Amino acid sequence: MAKNTQPVLKRCRTLGVSPGAMGYSKESNKHPGGQRRAKKSEYAMQLTEKQKVKFVYGILEKQFRGYYEKAARAEGNTGEVLLSLIERRLDNVVYRLGFASTRREARQLVNHGHYTVNGKRVNIPSYMVRVGDVIAVCEKSCSNNRFKKMKEDNAFVTAPKWLDRDTNTLQGKVIGLPAKEDIDFEIAEHLIVELYSK
């Protein structure tokens, strides 16, 4: 399985992404944006936006193109549908609920089978959650020191409005579909649509 092994903070600077969007300390953002040229071409701007989304969510090109094609077939604004699809990935939902400190950690924990969706264990990070789905930490995993500490410390981030979280039982529910304003970093999705529609 292919995976991205680039240094996170260096890549953040190159793409102009705040390390806070990746779940890392905001203090690490002392050198934002690694642009070396004053002006980028239109293609370079489009490519950078696509690379930014792929990097933040940890998606490779083949899967990302699949999301784009699905969004293009759906009703509504293609760019917003694309972002909504990606935001509904299980690894991202686990991160946004505060059950993991970074999206990379969330992906690993999902792979290891620490979470259930509607009572069934799911170990596929790209699993697409739907409205009404209940995401919870497995019963076995609740006795794990990591999750015990999380419950005791109550170290949760603020969940977006499309998710509802119960801190006492380490579970959350999808109560709506994510909109563009729910995304935790700046993205010009129309540039991605322009890039793919050439």
Phi, psi and omega in degrees: 000130180285145175212155182274121182247017181291147176300128188298311185292326178294317179293323177301315180296318181298318184268354181073030179262137176289133176303336177299327178291338179268356181092008179263166183304136178291340179294338181288354185267045181280342179234069184290149174061111182261034181294129180260335180254146182293322184232133178258151175288165180299317180297319180297321179294318179296315181296319180298318179298318179295314181297324180298311181296316179299320182291312183298317183270352178070042182250140177269168190303314184299315180292321181297317178298322177299318177297318181297314182297322177294319179294323181294328180280338183282162177283151177101185181292119185303316181297316181290323177295319179301312180295323179296317179299313183292323181293335182273005175298144183300318181298322178290320180297318177301317179294315183291334176283347180089014180275001176207150185276340176220164177293326179295318178295319179300317180299317180295316180295322177295315178304324182276002174076035181274355185234153175239152172239119184054039176086353180253134180293132179235128179240029179248108183302329183272005178306131184267114179282154179239166178298131180100345179294141177249120180256128182219158174283134179305150178302315180300318184289336181300332180277352178294138182305323183299313182283327175301313181297319180300318181292318181292316182286338185055040184276065183255147173276168177284121181286145176294164188292344179275358177238143177240126186241137175251107185290334182291326183251007183050053174217158180220162181230143176275114184253000178189181177263141180291141175252171183301322183290348178277349182284140190270017174208160183286132178213133177259085188295336180297332178293324179292317179298317179299320181297314183284336184272007179289000000 
